[in-house]
Amino acid sequence: MQTCKHVHYRGRVQGVGFRMTTKRIAEGFAVTGYVRNLPDGGVEVVASGESGEVAAFLAAVSERMGSLIREQTMADVACDSFSSFEIRI
């Protein structure tokens, strides 16, 4: 089943390679979407794909970057058509 998740990470998540690491992790999963820095100092991830792939991808991000994440909020959102997983500015 296709799903799309919107995740907002807070903590020490800017200026530490969070976006690049997230993009590299995404390359190992069948997910599309994006990662970008937010003006509030957080990082936003939108991930779309089969529910198991999206869940595994987000778990891998949390595992790899967990020491930098203080808080995360996640919500289901309507899926847009993404052709890849990219870093947005």
C-alpha positions as CSV (number, residue, x, y, z in Angstrom):
1,M,0.0,0.0,0.0
2,Q,1.3,3.4,-1.0
3,T,1.9,5.9,1.9
4,C,3.4,9.3,2.4
5,K,4.8,10.6,5.7
6,H,5.7,14.1,6.7
7,V,8.3,14.2,9.5
8,H,9.6,17.2,11.3
9,Y,12.8,16.7,13.2
10,R,14.1,19.0,16.0
11,G,17.3,19.1,17.8
12,R,20.9,19.6,16.6
13,V,19.8,18.8,13.0
14,Q,21.2,21.6,11.0
15,G,24.8,22.1,10.1
16,V,25.7,18.5,10.9
17,G,25.1,16.7,7.5
18,F,21.5,15.6,8.4
19,R,20.2,16.3,4.9
20,M,23.0,14.6,3.0
21,T,22.9,11.6,5.3
22,T,19.2,11.3,4.9
23,K,19.5,11.4,1.1
24,R,22.2,8.7,1.2
25,I,20.0,6.5,3.4
26,A,17.1,7.1,1.0
27,E,19.2,5.6,-1.8
28,G,19.0,2.2,-0.1
29,F,15.2,2.2,-0.1
30,A,12.4,2.5,-2.7
31,V,11.2,5.9,-1.5
32,T,10.8,9.2,-3.1
33,G,10.3,12.7,-1.6
34,Y,12.6,15.3,-0.1
35,V,14.5,16.6,2.9
36,R,15.0,20.3,3.7
37,N,16.1,22.6,6.4
38,L,13.3,24.8,8.0
39,P,13.6,28.3,9.2
40,D,12.7,27.2,12.8
41,G,16.0,25.2,12.9
42,G,14.3,21.9,12.2
43,V,14.5,19.5,9.3
44,E,11.5,18.3,7.2
45,V,11.3,15.0,5.5
46,V,8.5,13.9,3.2
47,A,8.8,10.3,2.2
48,S,6.6,8.4,-0.2
49,G,6.5,4.7,-1.2
50,E,5.2,1.4,-0.1
51,S,4.4,1.6,3.6
52,G,7.0,-1.0,4.6
53,E,9.8,0.8,2.7
54,V,8.8,4.2,4.1
55,A,8.7,2.8,7.7
56,A,12.1,1.1,7.2
57,F,13.6,4.3,5.7
58,L,12.4,6.5,8.5
59,A,13.6,4.0,11.1
60,A,17.1,4.0,9.5
61,V,17.2,7.8,9.6
62,S,16.2,7.7,13.3
63,E,18.8,5.1,14.1
64,R,21.6,6.8,12.2
65,M,20.8,10.4,13.3
66,G,19.2,9.6,16.7
67,S,21.9,11.2,18.8
68,L,21.1,14.6,17.1
69,I,17.3,14.3,17.2
70,R,15.6,15.7,20.3
71,E,12.0,15.5,19.0
72,Q,10.2,14.3,15.9
73,T,6.6,14.6,14.8
74,M,5.1,12.5,12.1
75,A,1.9,12.7,10.1
76,D,0.3,11.0,7.1
77,V,-0.1,13.3,4.2
78,A,-1.5,13.1,0.7
79,C,1.0,11.6,-1.7
80,D,2.5,13.8,-4.3
81,S,4.2,12.4,-7.4
82,F,8.0,12.5,-6.7
83,S,10.4,11.1,-9.2
84,S,13.3,10.7,-6.7
85,F,14.4,11.6,-3.2
86,E,16.1,15.0,-3.2
87,I,17.6,17.7,-1.0
88,R,15.5,20.9,-1.2
89,I,16.8,24.3,-0.3
